[in-house]
Amino acid sequence: MSGNTAPAPADESAPAWEDLDEWEQLAAKLKLLYGGFVSKDVEDLVRLIGSQKAGARVIERIEHKLAEHNIAHLPTKLPTDSTRRVLLYSRESADLGYVLRLVHQLALQEPTDGDNATVYQLEALLKGIHAVTQSVRSEGDRRPVTRVTAAE
């Protein structure tokens, strides 16, 4: 998919694609096109912020800009190595971005935190994903088998 492809507007009150800045476009693509997540090279984010090198201050500005647009990332601290890939996900996504948000939240949770809600939510989601995966595999097993014989 081309980087210039605009998602279909959800409603008439939504701003036109060309009126969005690059960060707003990234946030919209995460929610509308990428299923809530995408991986990017740090170098792509460095260019997006308008810099050429991924120093500590540039990384800090990128992290701030991502947070401004409700975009989280893994690892939780962006590396300064511009060749590294990072996973970006929308904090507003109801798709797999939501699952990533729960995993991220759980990973940062203190062991003494008595709240189990995140674990229960994540477990329910993962069980649902597993059930769908198993169903798809089962459907695949029911397809007719075409036997291939060696040419005579």
PLY file of the C-alpha trace (Angstrom):
ply
format ascii 1.0
element vertex 152
property float x
property float y
property float z
element edge 151
property int vertex1
property int vertex2
end_header
0.00 0.00 0.00
1.34 3.39 -0.95
2.26 5.87 1.76
0.10 8.46 -0.04
-3.08 6.41 0.05
-5.70 8.14 2.14
-8.13 6.10 4.20
-11.78 6.53 3.37
-13.30 9.24 5.57
-15.36 7.83 8.43
-17.77 10.75 8.38
-18.32 14.10 6.70
-17.06 16.06 9.74
-13.61 14.40 9.58
-10.83 16.67 8.28
-9.60 16.07 4.75
-6.56 13.79 4.51
-4.45 16.52 2.97
-5.26 18.81 5.92
-3.62 16.41 8.38
0.05 16.79 9.28
2.34 13.75 8.92
1.91 12.74 12.58
-1.88 12.95 12.34
-1.71 10.86 9.16
0.38 8.24 10.96
-2.14 8.11 13.82
-5.04 7.80 11.35
-3.29 5.06 9.38
-2.66 3.11 12.59
-6.37 3.19 13.40
-7.82 2.83 9.91
-5.35 0.90 7.77
-2.81 -0.98 9.84
-5.09 -2.79 12.32
-3.82 -0.66 15.17
-0.08 -1.38 14.81
2.87 -1.13 12.45
6.64 -1.49 12.69
8.94 1.28 11.54
12.66 1.92 11.41
13.77 4.54 13.92
15.23 6.34 10.90
11.70 6.83 9.50
10.65 8.52 12.74
13.79 10.66 12.77
12.97 11.93 9.28
9.34 12.48 10.28
10.45 14.75 13.12
12.66 16.64 10.64
16.07 15.48 11.84
18.89 13.52 10.29
20.35 11.70 13.28
18.73 9.84 16.18
20.36 11.48 19.19
18.92 11.48 22.71
17.10 14.82 22.26
15.65 13.79 18.90
14.39 10.53 20.40
12.83 12.49 23.26
11.03 14.76 20.75
9.81 11.72 18.78
8.48 10.05 21.92
6.68 13.27 22.87
5.18 13.62 19.38
4.00 9.99 19.40
2.39 10.45 22.82
0.69 13.65 21.60
-1.04 11.55 18.93
-1.92 8.64 21.24
0.68 6.40 19.66
2.60 4.07 21.96
5.73 2.12 21.08
7.68 -0.99 21.97
10.32 -1.05 23.20
9.12 1.50 25.74
12.29 3.56 25.23
13.07 4.22 21.58
16.64 3.27 20.63
19.05 5.85 19.20
20.22 3.30 16.63
18.38 4.44 13.50
18.55 0.95 11.93
16.46 -0.60 14.72
12.77 -1.44 14.13
10.17 -0.43 16.67
6.53 -1.37 17.00
4.08 1.51 17.01
0.47 1.06 18.05
-2.57 3.20 18.55
-3.79 3.63 22.10
-7.23 4.26 20.60
-7.43 1.10 18.49
-10.01 -1.58 19.13
-8.00 -4.00 16.98
-4.69 -5.65 17.80
-3.40 -2.28 18.95
-5.65 -2.77 21.98
-4.03 -6.14 22.72
-0.60 -4.53 22.47
-1.69 -1.77 24.83
-2.75 -4.39 27.40
0.54 -6.29 27.02
2.48 -3.04 27.41
0.43 -2.06 30.46
0.96 -5.47 32.03
4.70 -5.45 31.31
5.08 -2.14 33.14
2.87 -3.11 36.06
4.51 -3.42 39.45
4.41 -6.95 40.93
2.78 -5.54 44.06
-0.09 -4.00 42.07
-3.19 -5.87 43.22
-5.28 -5.13 40.11
-5.92 -8.23 37.99
-8.20 -6.54 35.45
-5.50 -6.23 32.77
-4.59 -9.90 33.08
-8.22 -10.95 32.76
-8.84 -8.68 29.76
-5.70 -9.88 28.00
-6.47 -13.52 28.74
-9.99 -13.18 27.32
-8.68 -11.52 24.17
-5.95 -14.10 23.66
-8.45 -16.95 24.15
-10.68 -15.35 21.53
-7.80 -15.00 19.09
-6.78 -18.60 19.79
-10.35 -19.85 19.18
-10.50 -18.03 15.84
-7.09 -19.40 14.86
-8.14 -22.94 15.76
-11.39 -22.51 13.82
-9.54 -21.34 10.73
-7.15 -24.30 11.01
-10.08 -26.69 11.39
-11.76 -25.21 8.32
-8.52 -25.69 6.43
-8.47 -29.38 7.42
-11.97 -29.85 5.96
-11.07 -28.60 2.50
-10.97 -31.29 -0.15
-7.54 -32.72 -0.70
-6.22 -32.69 -4.24
-3.85 -35.55 -4.75
-0.89 -34.89 -6.93
0.61 -37.89 -8.64
3.93 -38.13 -10.38
3.80 -37.62 -14.12
3.68 -40.90 -15.92
0 1
1 2
2 3
3 4
4 5
5 6
6 7
7 8
8 9
9 10
10 11
11 12
12 13
13 14
14 15
15 16
16 17
17 18
18 19
19 20
20 21
21 22
22 23
23 24
24 25
25 26
26 27
27 28
28 29
29 30
30 31
31 32
32 33
33 34
34 35
35 36
36 37
37 38
38 39
39 40
40 41
41 42
42 43
43 44
44 45
45 46
46 47
47 48
48 49
49 50
50 51
51 52
52 53
53 54
54 55
55 56
56 57
57 58
58 59
59 60
60 61
61 62
62 63
63 64
64 65
65 66
66 67
67 68
68 69
69 70
70 71
71 72
72 73
73 74
74 75
75 76
76 77
77 78
78 79
79 80
80 81
81 82
82 83
83 84
84 85
85 86
86 87
87 88
88 89
89 90
90 91
91 92
92 93
93 94
94 95
95 96
96 97
97 98
98 99
99 100
100 101
101 102
102 103
103 104
104 105
105 106
106 107
107 108
108 109
109 110
110 111
111 112
112 113
113 114
114 115
115 116
116 117
117 118
118 119
119 120
120 121
121 122
122 123
123 124
124 125
125 126
126 127
127 128
128 129
129 130
130 131
131 132
132 133
133 134
134 135
135 136
136 137
137 138
138 139
139 140
140 141
141 142
142 143
143 144
144 145
145 146
146 147
147 148
148 149
149 150
150 151
